[in-house]
């Protein structure tokens, strides 16, 4: 047993040193997610669901006293003095509504715009006297900023690319340049080699993710309602599942080009459907069902539940169980079909 652990540790150490000496890859894994988080959180720091209404007038300054509609909250009012430009923006859905006040008030909307429908209701409602026919109750709470919601997605995306390409692409390269063929002449087994690859990539990605999360959390003051231990456990189990998936792709592939194509074939649907950039709450049931087959979906759903809603370990247990089952299946397939030589 001790001899096996020594062999695994030797491969584990060698792979870590190889990655750390590759300054370009190390810098990319650190800089890209940080730049995305800060850039996107700054770009979308305002309300993403706000409406934009054009006001046709010669003056660039909009006076709210002109009409009650101009005092409506969550609407961005922009002054236009050229009706042709404003009409073009309405046609392209860049403006939700165009209005002109004065002796003969008018407004223009695009009937194909869903946001225009609600802005029109707000405009027409401002013309009517206030009538309380429904009891009003208010609920207070701190809003979830886009940076809070985005952070798990960016960390998960970085983990996905690092795990799949950092293992799948590297193993194929080892096979192509004959490194695996030389390893086969040693007592090292395929299981020991795969175990060392999983351990190496898991340690590296957890260190990088922890560094990125800690920095962005303190600088942007992102939300954290749950347990750090639960979040760390999600990261560990999620990393193992993604690494195992990468090993399945690289188990027999001998071409780096084919490996890159297969990995991208997995990466992009997973990134689009797992909720990295947007939520799937309003998506069709078939899309949400298809997304559940991806490990990243379970990782992000669990992480956001812990960070934003304070979910406990019991709450995310079903997702963790799904990730564990996926890891076992992927590792079993990878070890079973693993090939040392190129041909």
Number of C-alpha atoms within 10 A of each C-alpha: 5 7 9 13 12 12 18 22 18 13 20 22 15 13 17 16 12 10 16 13 10 10 11 10 14 14 11 12 19 15 12 12 23 18 11 14 23 16 13 13 19 12 11 12 12 11 11 10 9 12 19 20 23 25 23 21 18 11 11 12 10 15 10 12 9 11 14 12 17 18 14 15 9 11 18 13 20 17 18 20 14 11 15 10 11 24 19 12 17 22 17 12 18 16 25 26 28 26 20 16 13 9 6 6 8 11 14 18 21 19 12 10 17 11 19 23 15 14 20 18 10 14 18 11 13 16 11 8 7 8 6 7 6 6 5 6 5 4 4 5 5 5 7 11 16 19 23 21 20 22 29 22 27 21 22 26 22 19 27 26 20 22 27 28 22 20 26 27 23 19 26 28 19 18 24 19 13 14 15 20 16 13 16 14 8 9 11 14 15 19 16 20 19 24 19 22 26 23 20 22 24 24 15 17 22 16 12 18 22 14 13 19 19 13 13 17 16 9 10 13 12 21 19 17 15 19 15 12 11 20 22 15 15 23 25 16 20 31 30 24 31 26 29 30 26 31 30 23 26 31 21 20 23 21 16 18 12 15 23 18 12 16 20 15 11 17 18 12 13 22 20 13 21 28 22 23 15 12 12 16 9 8 10 9 11 8 12 16 10 13 21 16 15 22 26 28 24 23 28 25 18 26 26 23 19 24 22 16 13 16 19 17 18 10 13 20 14 13 22 22 13 19 26 17 13 21 22 14 15 22 23 15 17 23 20 13 13 19 19 22 18 16 9
